[in-house]
Structure formats: structure tokens, C-alpha cells
Amino acid sequence: MRLQGTTEGSAYGTVHHCGRAPCHPGPLYQAVSEESPKNCQTPATQVIDCDLCYLMTSGTGAPSLGPKGFLTVNFVVCQLFALLTAFWFRLYLHPSKTSPFIRHVVATLLGFYLALFCFGWYALHFLVQSGLTYSIMMFAGLEHMHKLCFIVALGYLSFCQVTRVYVFDYGMYSADFTGPMMVITQKITSLAFEIHDGETSSVSHLFLVLSSSPRRMPNLLEYLSYNCNFMGILAGPTCSYNDYMAFIEGTAYQPRHLETNGKENGKYKHTEPSPKNDIISKLCTCAISLAIFLSVSKLCPVERSIDDKFMASTPFILQVLYLYLSMLATRPKYYFIWTLSDAINNAAGFGFNGYNKDGTPRWDLISNLRILDIEFATSFKMFLDNWNIQTALWLKRVCYERCPINPTAATFLLSAMWHGVYPGYYLTFLTGISMTMAARALRHNIRPYFLGSTTHRSIYDVITWAGTQIAICYTVVPFVLLAVGPSLKFYRSWYYCIHIACLVLVLALPVKPRHLRIKEEQQQQNSLQGGLTEDHNSHSITDNNCNQKHKAT
């Protein structure tokens, strides 16, 4: 495997002086040049000559765009093996044929096998993290259990990220075993908060609605199966514990069986919906995304945006257009990995989410993205809500809705800590805070003027689409470049113009305080619940009258 570019060693394999994301092969397929990368004097802006086994991907994902590692050959092999195994798991270990105990055991053992294959003995960290937090759940008081699990899980993840990058593996080639730990951290903390919310009466109604509280404390096998099953051990996504248990026990289809018009009739359909069509569709999406990435990404590397010659000879408007195209060429790799992971879960029978109005089954319970909504997003929030959906929900449930002071900043900070220790992550999320606040102020104050006619709304959508795409690209450049120097060089080339614009918008445009927005939302929910209660009472009275008439007859 030949690497071109000025490089230096890193825990992620190879970090390029231009700020490009590091690359490395997996531990079972390490193919490095016999010549030391440090002796290579090729210009830093030259594109790295990488083939499929160095395909960049996030592995676990985030509500932002930067790469987190490289998709190695052993990762591809494991995911394809998991896909085939998932079909076997659904057909031959179906809940109607096998007990939940056997399904838990098989899913857990296969997950550990894939982890050992990809990460070697680093996979033991998955057991250590799960064991520490399970001990807290069993022995800590319910009042503080969720907080302790959150601190220990996130702290252990951060410890592994710091030591892997700056202590043990600096300058060595090793797989990023902290990628799966990021998903396990999500699952651990989600379960801890769900248990706490379901057992304490002091939690607000909003949290109880959002949480699907477990019926009981999971045993160790169930806990390990939830965290380390073979469908999601490598690339997630995270999911609710109750949803996973319903999948294992075979009860996932019952509460979501709907009539073709989308309304419940109190009866369950006898036929189990097939995920075949959705799996085929998602695998086609994977193939198209992979083909686009391999053919287009090398033509538009993000690093060219900070090349001195490029910046000096290219008009600013063309630099903006190039930045958009380079980020557009970067996204298909995430579409590939997340859609493949979703297809694996569907093949195992996990992910059923009821029926559409036309009667077709939905298999998007744990889907991680909506591609069309991402590419045609007309607001910063809309983009983030459809990008890495499960992580966004996790951040919302464990941080945003619980933080009493500045939840937006706290959520972005948690996301940065969860991702890792590279400075580019923090630059991206600090920029994201200002972007979110400015977008919120702009939407609340400007949007009402464009709702008068269809033409005005169309004009507004076009303008906000272009602004959203530019803002996203501007925000995530440090996530791709990772290092401080190249990131600040890029922002300087833009004269920090979007940072300044965000500051002006936040200071100039009024935004309703969060506690007032929450109060209005609660009033709307109360009015809705009041209407449902009255409707329920009227139905109850009608039913009683009917029963009395029936008895009299």
C-alpha cells in the first residue's frame, strides 16, 4: 500500500501535515510502505493515494461531517459477514423457534468475535466499560445511578481516546477501537437514564414521554447483548433498550401492527412483515454511495481549500463553490457505512417501525440518516436532525432536555468530548454553537415575512438551502482537517466572515428565551392532552350507555 503526502505518525495511523484526517489499515491487514512515511517529501496538498481498504468513514458517526477513521478491509469483511449472519439469525434463530436466552448468547458471542477480529485484544475495553457501568447500576442508589454511569462511561471513553492518541499509540498503526466504544457509551447512558426516569417520580412528564423505561433491571447477559451484539458492535447505531429486547423476544411487531390507513384497530396482523424490499433498497444505496465516493472524492479534496496557490488564483465565489462540492463528495462514505449498518439490523429482523398509510412496512426505527432531507435541508437544524439521527436523539435526551443552563452549548460540548481529543472537533462544535443560535434568531425573525405566498416561500427555501449548505461546509472544515493550524488558516482565508455574521445576528435579532418556549410547548401539550381526555371521557360515557342498553335488552 503506497501512501503519498508529507506525513507523521499518529494514533490513527498517519496524520498529514496539511491537516488531512489520519489513515491506517486494520491490525489484520496492515500494509504499509517499507519506506518510512516521515522520509516522504511529496507536497502536503497532494491527494493521498488510497484504495478501498483506506476508505474514510466515521465508524460510529456524529451530528457533524468529519471523518473519524478509515474503513479497512477487515471492517468490510466483518460487516459483510454480519449481513449474512443476520439473515441466518432471523431465519433459523427466530423467536418462534428459539428462546431469548439463545438469541442473546449467539448475538453476544458473534459480536465479541467480530470485535476481536477487527481490534484484537483492544476489544477487552468493551467488556471493561460495560462491566464498570453494570456494577454501578446494580449497587449504586437509583437517585445518582444515571449520573455515575454517565461520568464513568464517558470518562473511560475519554481516557481510552487520550491514551491511544497521545500515550501508547502515537506514531504506531492501530485500529481505532474507541469507535465502537462511542456507541457503547451511548447505549450505557441511555439505559441508565431510562431506568432512572421510569423509577423516579420527580422527573418531569416530558422526560417520561421521551423515555421508554425498561420493565426491570437487565441481567448481565441481556446487558452485554444490548451493548455488544453483532449487528451494531462495529458501526452502531444506538437504540432503545426496550426496542432491542422486543426484537430479541419477538414482540417488536405486535404494538406496531397497523391497518393500511395507519390506524390501530386493536388486532394484530398474523403475517410478519418482511424487510426484503428495504434491505435491497439500502444495499443499492450503499453501492451507489460507495461508487460515488471512490470516483469523485479524489477530484475534490477538502485540503485544496487551504492550498496557497489555490487561494491566490481562485476567485472567492469559486472557492465557496469548491468547498460545497468537496463536502458533497465527502458525505457518500457516511451514507455507505450507516446505510449498510441499518441493512444489517433489518436483515436480523430489527428495525420494524409500523406501517405506512399505504400498508407497506416501515423499517426505519434505528435508521441513522435521511439522505434527501440532508441534501435539501433548508435550515441548520433540519440538517442536523437528519444527520446521524440516533446520536442526535441521544444528545437531546441525556443533555439538551436536562441541562438547566445554556443547553445548546452544553450539547455541542458533550458531542465534542464524545468524539475524541482532536482540536478540530472542538473548533467545529464551538462554531456550531454560534451557527445554531444565529439560525434560530434568523428563522424566528425573518421567516414569517415569506409565508404570505407560495412564491415567497419558494424563494425563502432556495435562499435558506444555499445558506445552510455554506454554513455546514464552513462549520465542519476543522472536523475534516483535525489540526488547529490548517483549520485557522481556512477561517482566516474567509476572514472569519460567517463567525462575524453569526455574532451580529445573535446580538441584533431578538429570540424568545428558552423557558418561555418550553412553557408554550407545555401549554400546547396540556391543551392537547385535555382534548384527548375529554374525547376519552365522551367515548367512555357512550360505551357505558351502550352497555346499559345491551344489559336491558
Buried (B, 14 or more C-beta within 10 A) or exposed (E): BEBBBBBEBBBBBBBBBBBBBBBBBBBBBBBBEEEEBEEBEEEBBBBBEBEEBBBBBBBBBBBBBBBBBBBBBBBBBBBEBBBEBBBEBBEEBEBEEBEBEEBBBBBBBBBBBBBBBBBBEBBBBBBEBBEBBBEBBEEBEEEEBBBBBBBBBBBBBBEBBBBBBEEEBBEEBBBBBBBBBBBBBBBBBBBBBBBBBBBEEEBEEBBBEBBBBBEEEBEEEBBBBBBBBBBBBBBBBBBBBBBBBBBBEBEBBEEBBBEEEEEEEEEEBEEBBEBEEBBEBBBEBBEBBBEBBBEBBEEBBBBBBBBEEBBEEBEEEEBBEBBBBBBBBBBBBBBBBBBBBBBBBBBBBBBBBBBEEEEEBBBBBBBBBBBEBBBBBBBBBBBBBBBBBBBBBBBBBBBBBBBEEEBBBBBBBBBBBBBBBBBBBBBBBBBBBBBBBBBBBBBBBBBEEBEEEEEEEEEBBEEBBEBBBBBBBBBBBBBBBBBBEBBBBBBEBBEBEBBEBBBEBBEEBEBEEEEEEEEEEEEEEEEEEEEEEEEEEEEEEEEEEEEEEEEEE
